[in-house]
Structures are given as structure tokens and as C-alpha cells.
Amino acid sequence: MARRFTAEEHARVTAAVAEAERGTDGEIVTIVTDWSDHYHDVSLYYAGAAMLAALGLFAFFPDLLDAKLALFTGGWGRRSGIFSWRCWWWFRRWSS
């Protein structure tokens, strides 16, 4: 619901702005509106920060990512270090 300032409210705002302008070289412009910004971009910044934090966490603790993926795969595709080394060794020997 739009409401206009009364003459008294307008005079109070004008006096406050004039008082604030006395101590500066700048000019203060007062704008009164019915609608303010929704700040949708702030949620995008939070999402980007959360994404970077998760990537940083998984970069420092890669086993944590493997554990999270194992929840979805049931542990399939997870190889021990010695098994992957034996596969590499067998492949190198077979291809020579």
C-alpha cells in the first residue's frame, strides 16, 4: 500500500539530510520507494561459496569423497591400492 509522506515527515527528512550534508562536500539524495530489491544474487554467492568449500574439502580429504560415493555405489568400483598396482603391473608386462 503506497503512502505519501506528510508535510511534517517531509520536513523532518529534509532537515536531517541538510544536517548531514553540512559536514561533507557531497550531496545526499533521498529516495523513498514502495519496493526494495529481493537480493536474489546473494543466494547465488552463498551457493558458489558452498561449492568452493566442498571442492576444497574434497581436495584435502579425498577419502571423504570416496566414502560419500560408496554410499551410492554400495562400495562397487572401490579398489585397494595393491589391487590397482597389480593391474598396472600386469598391463605393463602384457603389453611389452
N, C-alpha and C positions, 0 to 999 in steps of 0.2 A: 504494500500500500504506500503510495507516494505521499509525502507530506512536505510542505514548504516550511522554511524557517519563518518564525515570527520576526517582527521588526526588532524586538529585544534580543533574540538569539543571533540575528544577523549582526547587530551592533556589538555583541559580546565577541563573536568570532573575528570581526573586523578589528576590534581593539586589541585582541590577543595577537593577531598577525602583525599589526602595526608595532606592538611592543617587541615582538620577536625580531622584526626587521631592523629595529633601532641598533641592535648590537652587531649587525652583519652588513656586508656590502651586497648581499644577494637579495633577490626578491622571492617572497614566498607566495605561491599560487595555491589557493584553496579550491578543491573540487569536491563536491558532495554528489554522490550518486546513489541510486537505489540498489544497484547490483555490483557486487565485488567479484574478483576473479576466483575461480574454483581451485586454482593451483593444481591442475592435473599433472603438470610437469614434475612436481615434487615426488609423486609416486613413481614416476619413471626413474628419477635419480636414486630413490631408495632401492628399486629393483636392480639397477645397474650396480650399486654398491654391494648388494647381497650377492649378485652373481660373481663379482670380482672377489669377494671374501670367500665364497665357496671354492672358486678355482684356486685361490691361494692356499686354502686349507688342504685341498686335494694334492696340490703341488708339493707341499711339505710332508704330507702323510698319505702316500699313495695306497698303502694297505687299507686305509679307511674307505677309499673309493672301491677297492676290490671287495671289501666286506659288504658295502651297500649294493654293489652289482650282484653279489652272490645271493642276496635276498630275492632278487627277481629271477635269477637263473637256477636257483637251487644248488649252486656250487659247481654246475657244469662249466667247463671251459677254464677252470682254475687249475693251473699246473704248478707243481712244485719246482723249485729251482733246478734240482738234479735231473728231473724228467726233461725239462726243456733243454738242458745242456746235453743230455744223451741224444735227443732228437737232432740237435745241431751237429753233434759229432758224427752220428750215423749218416746224416745227409751229406756232410763234407766227405766222408770216407766213400760213400756210394757214388757220388758224382765225380770223383777223381779217376 
